[in-house]
Amino acid sequence: MSLLKVAREETSLRQRATQALRTAILDGVLAPGQKLSERELCESLDVSRSCVRESLQHLQAEGLITIIPHRGPEVTSISRDEVREIYEVRASLESLAGRGFAANASEAQRKALRAKLTELAKAHAAGDRAGILTIKNQFYDVLVEGCGNTVAGQMLRQLNNRVTVLRRISMAQPGRLPETLRELDAIVTAIEQRDGELAARLCGEHVKQAAENVLRSMG
């Protein structure tokens, strides 16, 4: 029984270390291309080197960390080509989710989607940048849960961490968030009217605009 207890404690430490690193990357504390020292991570996270290595491997699988032979780990940099590919896939999946949500979501889910959009507008008015990213993710959580397509939802969640890194870049551009609010309002309105085709088209256009904004910001 003691061995099982140790295993659970080790798993918990790895999970906490992984989440701490993930949060630091998504919050921009660790920047794309930044090299990471296992020794420094061990000290800052107060965990063993094996724990840090397993956390880094987990985040590598999520696309947030790149482990370069003979050089070590660094925060993944996303190229222009990868940005195009990520947003191309995201546009297809979100269009599918928007269409499905319009057809399948419950009344409570529709109200929840509108409520998240209202929260997003309030966070923008308050200048709460961290809150904006959190609420935007929650908006998409509601969309995924109500779309009626489990596979599309899983794929969107798999993309979400890399999209969040790019979303931080996009939202930092002057004037982008007001545009985002208008685009999302149009999507939610189409959903409330149960117009799945319009919702799908607007979701695709919203993602296309976000992609163009990120690419412009990358120079």
LINWO-V738523 format. One record per residue. N is the residue number from 1. PHI is phi in whole degrees, -180 to 180 (999 if undefined). Layout:
# LINWO-V738523
n=<N N>
phi=<PHI PHI>
This chain:
# LINWO-V738523
n=<1 2 3 4 5 6 7 8 9 10 11 12 13 14 15 16 17 18 19 20 21 22 23 24 25 26 27 28 29 30 31 32 33 34 35 36 37 38 39 40 41 42 43 44 45 46 47 48 49 50 51 52 53 54 55 56 57 58 59 60 61 62 63 64 65 66 67 68 69 70 71 72 73 74 75 76 77 78 79 80 81 82 83 84 85 86 87 88 89 90 91 92 93 94 95 96 97 98 99 100 101 102 103 104 105 106 107 108 109 110 111 112 113 114 115 116 117 118 119 120 121 122 123 124 125 126 127 128 129 130 131 132 133 134 135 136 137 138 139 140 141 142 143 144 145 146 147 148 149 150 151 152 153 154 155 156 157 158 159 160 161 162 163 164 165 166 167 168 169 170 171 172 173 174 175 176 177 178 179 180 181 182 183 184 185 186 187 188 189 190 191 192 193 194 195 196 197 198 199 200 201 202 203 204 205 206 207 208 209 210 211 212 213 214 215 216 217 218 219>
phi=<999 -65 -65 -64 -64 -62 -60 -64 -65 -65 -62 -63 -63 -63 -64 -67 -64 -63 -66 -64 -67 -59 -63 -63 -72 -67 -85 84 -66 -105 -92 -54 88 -70 -78 -118 -102 -59 -61 -67 -67 -59 -69 -72 -91 59 -136 -74 -64 -64 -65 -62 -63 -67 -64 -64 -64 -64 -73 -64 -65 -84 86 -93 -123 -117 -103 -98 -54 68 -123 100 -84 -149 -68 -62 -95 -107 -77 -60 -64 -66 -59 -59 -67 -61 -73 -65 -66 -61 -61 -65 -67 -71 -62 -63 -67 -63 -62 -67 -63 -59 -88 -114 -67 -76 -62 -64 -68 -64 -66 -65 -65 -64 -64 -67 -66 -63 -62 -63 -64 -67 -64 -63 -62 -86 69 -89 -65 -65 -64 -59 -66 -63 -69 -61 -64 -66 -58 -72 -60 -64 -59 -66 -64 -101 -81 79 -131 -63 -66 -61 -63 -63 -67 -65 -65 -64 -79 -59 -61 -69 -65 -63 -61 -71 -63 -61 -66 -63 -69 -76 -79 -56 85 -71 -65 -58 -64 -60 -62 -66 -65 -69 -62 -64 -64 -64 -63 -62 -65 -62 -87 58 -97 -64 -67 -66 -59 -62 -64 -68 -62 -62 -67 -62 -66 -62 -64 -63 -62 -62 -67 -63 -64 -62 -70 -81 82>
